[in-house]
Amino acid sequence: MSVFSVENLTARHGLLEAVRGVSFTVKKGETLALVGANGAGKTTLLRTLAGAHAASSGRIMLDGNDVTGLPAYKRVRRGVALVPEGRRMFASMTVTENLKLGAMAGRKGEWSIERIVEIFPNLKSRLDHKTGHLSGGEQQATAIGRALMTNPDILLLDEVSLGLSPLVVDRVYASLSGLMTSGTTIVLVEQDLSRAMGVADRVICLLEGRSVLEGAAKELTRDQVTDAYFGLHRANSGRTTA
């Protein structure tokens, strides 16, 4: 049974259609990577799934229930958590206080501050520090931890490597590896193509708001995804041989 089902979803910014008729399903425990160039509609799609951006048309189904019209906080209570691009920390609050905000969703589950620290040991000595004084990697770990504290069924991760050094990105993904194999359903937006294809079960490439390529990560080549990423698949599909 699919956990998430997106049916012909469209989302706009004014007159601009940022997401155009996108459809896909995500099964329980699956990691789906959404890739594409800047402006492809990835972040708008993720925000629409989370309820932070209104859908113009189409449906978002969660365990067979239509949640398209639900506001973000009600989707959190249904088990959908977003780690937004740019982390969005409450800078004047401590790491512990930020993590406890996630627990206010009131969903029962196994996530606790102790378990967050097990996954992100770099936070252990920083729990009483204000997040505005943390490094980028520590802030990202806190943002992911805050989302996990809601005990989500589906975790939406938007550009977790954005603005981080390659070494810190390696550490963040190493920490996430256990989560990705634990049965948590993840939808990941990532511009680092190699990174996305390395951790995902399936990949969807967006171009100008549309899904132009979808498949199992292990069955797609980097060249196929790169061509779709830049729209070269259109030119290739129109070529004829003599």
QUIPEPE-V835898 format. One record per pair of residues at least 6 apart in sequence whose ideal C-beta (glycine too) atoms are under 8 Angstrom apart, sorted by the first residue. I is the first residue (numbers start at 1). J is the second residue. Records with the same first field share a line. If there is no record, write none. Layout:
# QUIPEPE-V835898
I: J, J
This chain:
# QUIPEPE-V835898
1: 27, 28, 63, 64
2: 25, 26, 27, 28, 61
3: 26, 27, 28, 62, 63, 153, 154, 185
4: 25, 26, 49, 60, 61, 62, 154, 185, 187
5: 24, 25, 26, 59, 60, 61, 62
6: 22, 23, 24, 25, 49, 58, 59, 60, 61
7: 23, 58, 59, 60, 61
8: 21, 22, 23, 57, 58, 59
9: 19, 21, 22, 23, 45, 48, 55, 57, 58, 59, 60
10: 17, 19, 20, 21, 22, 55, 56, 57, 58
11: 17, 18, 19, 41, 44, 45, 48, 53, 54, 55, 56
12: 18, 56
13: 44
17: 56, 209
18: 41, 44, 45, 209
19: 41, 44, 45, 48, 209
20: 41, 208, 209, 210
21: 58, 210
22: 41, 45, 58, 206, 209, 210, 211
23: 58, 211
24: 32, 204, 211, 214
26: 32, 154, 185, 187
27: 185
28: 153, 183, 185
29: 183, 184, 185
30: 185, 186, 201, 202
31: 180, 185, 186, 187, 188, 199, 200, 201, 202
32: 186, 187, 188, 200, 201, 202, 203, 204
33: 188, 189, 190, 196, 197, 199, 200, 202, 203, 204, 217
34: 42, 45, 46, 187, 188, 189, 190, 204, 206
35: 42, 189, 190, 191, 193, 196, 203, 204, 205, 206, 225, 229
36: 42, 205, 206, 207, 229
37: 207, 229, 230
38: 191
39: 208
40: 206, 207, 208, 209
41: 206, 208, 209, 210
42: 158, 189, 206
43: 85, 158, 159, 189
44: 53, 209
45: 206
46: 82, 156, 158, 187, 189
47: 53, 82, 84, 158
48: 54, 55, 60
49: 60, 80, 82, 156, 187
50: 72, 75, 80, 81, 82, 156
51: 67, 70, 71, 72, 73, 74, 75, 80
52: 72, 82, 84
55: 68
58: 68
59: 66, 68
60: 66, 67, 68
61: 67
62: 75, 78, 79, 80, 154
63: 153
65: 78
67: 74, 75, 78, 80
70: 78
72: 82
73: 105
76: 105, 107, 150, 152
77: 105, 106, 107
78: 153
79: 107, 150, 151, 152, 153, 154
80: 152, 153, 154, 156
81: 102, 147, 148, 150, 152, 154, 155, 156
82: 147, 156, 158
83: 143, 144, 146, 147, 155, 156, 157, 158, 160
84: 143, 158
85: 158, 159, 162, 189
86: 159, 162
87: 139, 140, 142, 143
88: 143
89: 98, 131, 132, 134, 139, 142, 143
90: 97, 98, 101, 131
91: 130, 131, 132
92: 130, 132
93: 101, 130, 131
94: 127, 128, 129, 130, 131
95: 123, 126, 127, 128, 129, 131, 134, 138, 142
96: 113, 127, 128
98: 131, 142, 145, 146
99: 113, 116, 142, 145, 146, 149
100: 113, 149
101: 146, 149
102: 145, 146, 147, 148, 149, 150
103: 149, 150
105: 149, 150, 151
107: 150, 151, 152
108: 151
109: 151
110: 151
111: 148, 149, 150, 151
112: 149
113: 127, 145, 149
116: 123, 145, 148, 149
117: 123, 124, 127
119: 145, 148, 175, 176, 178, 179
120: 141, 142, 144, 145, 175
122: 137, 138, 141, 171
123: 138, 141, 142, 145
126: 134, 138
131: 138, 139, 142
134: 142
135: 168
136: 163, 164, 165, 168
137: 164, 165, 168, 171, 172
140: 160, 164, 168, 172
141: 172, 175
144: 157, 160, 172, 176
147: 155
148: 155, 179
152: 184
153: 184, 185
154: 185, 186, 187
155: 179, 184, 185, 186, 187
156: 186, 187
157: 186, 187, 188, 189, 190
158: 189
159: 189, 190, 191
160: 169, 172, 173, 176, 188, 190
161: 169, 172, 173, 190, 191, 192, 195
162: 191
164: 172
169: 192, 195
173: 195, 199
176: 199
177: 199
179: 186
180: 186, 199
188: 196, 199, 200
190: 196
193: 222, 225, 226, 229
194: 222
196: 203, 217
197: 203, 217, 220, 222, 225
198: 217
200: 217
201: 216, 217
202: 214, 215, 216, 217
203: 213, 214, 215, 216, 217, 220, 225
204: 211, 213, 214
205: 211, 212, 213, 214, 225, 228, 229
206: 212
207: 228, 229, 231
208: 231
212: 228, 231, 233
213: 220, 224, 225, 228, 233
224: 233
226: 232
227: 233, 236
